[in-house]
Amino acid sequence: MSNQHRTKKIKFNIPPYYQLRELVGEGAYGVVVSAIHNYMVPETEEKIQTSVAIKKILPMGKPLLITRTLRELKLLKLFHDHENIITILDIIKPNSYETFDEVYLVQELMDTDLSKVINNSKESFQKSGIRTVTSEHIQYFTYQILRALKAIHSAEVLHRDLKPSNVLLNGNCDLKICDFGLSRCILSSGTNNKDMVGFMTEYVATRWYRAPEIMLSFQEYSTAIDIWSCGCILGELLNDGQAIFPGRDYHHQLLLILEKLGTPSEDDFNIIKSDRAKAYVLSLPKFEKINWTEFFPPNTDPLAIDLLEKLLTFNPHKRISAAEALKHPFLQAYHDENDEPVYPPVDVINDRFWRMDSDVNMQSWEQTEENEELMEFLKQMLYDEITGPF
């Protein structure tokens, strides 16, 4: 297929019952196009057409890309029945192991993402003063994000890259979280801090949504990092599309956080383990916590602000969990504990990929571009995952 703004063609080696439509997105990791799935019911010969998204991934060449693809595949299979997590509809099987060098995932086609919705709303408000994202929208979006996070965290998985562009939406406001390529499983509770070194080495989530414990080199990371990201998204929605911590770099990001949350208390300060990070915090002026009611536009729902404060708590040990947040009064209209599913924890011990992915040494191997033995091992693992039960 081709696009008028592009000179090169994108080749998709897929079955003929998929009819390609247009380019949806492209990055270093892969290409996503919209397509039509054509199906004929054998008994009645009725033709059924379904709009889908096809993600083409070219993972061969670097261990990092194969492990990222494996994480995505394994986790989307695990959460395949969750309404707020993107679903894999089909995995195109390769012709043979020898010719296997690309991956095709067929997923639900969503209308847009939250980043585009936020930008459109911001432009509308700046031009006409009309908010296209209402308080009701914000409530429903936040509920669905937290409903997904409750499920993800119950499986002891960290998403690690939650941001508006990874939150997909349909015209009816149904929301689904996508892109699990940077996710990790929480190591067993018996793991000591020494073994946690490197656990977050490839953490590259967009700076504006990054939890302070990432920047301050805490020795322990938890599901609280995703909760922080959710709080940043809620804040952006409440703030007419303006990010609440739009840092230019590491230092500016941390400065913006402390300017709003206030200088950490002694207890909170003492959980920072890095001497360098402590020294930087001590070098800053003393800040008082802001009044969020004065920061946000007039008439912002006070319940939304109360939830935001709980999501954006500096100390990750004191930060609210997804399960707790779903019970917050701001989300009362949607909360139903019986309709907020949880999942069994990922078996890090007995699953060879997750065991390897949790290995500190493996994370340094991922950065090695020329390791034929590792590449072959990972390729076989990916091939087995794609051709295995689905």
Secondary structure, DSSP 8 states (H G I E B T S, - for coil): ---TT-SS-------TTEEEEEEEEE-SSEEEEEEEEEEE-TTT--EEEEEEEEEEE--TT-HHHHHHHHHHHHHHHHTTT-TTB--EEEE---S-STT---EEEEEE--SEEHHHHHHHHHHHHHHHS--SS-HHHHHHHHHHHHHHHHHHHHTTEE-----GGGEEE-TT--EEE---TT-EE---TT--HHHHTTTTTT----GGG--HHHHTT-S---THHHHHHHHHHHHHHHTTT--SS--SSHHHHHHHHHHHH-S--HHHHHT---HHHHHHHHHS-------HHHHS-TT--HHHHHHHHHHT-SSTTTS--HHHHTTSGGGTTT--GGGS-------TTT-HHHHHHT-HHHHHHTT-S--HHHHHHHHHHHHHHHHS--
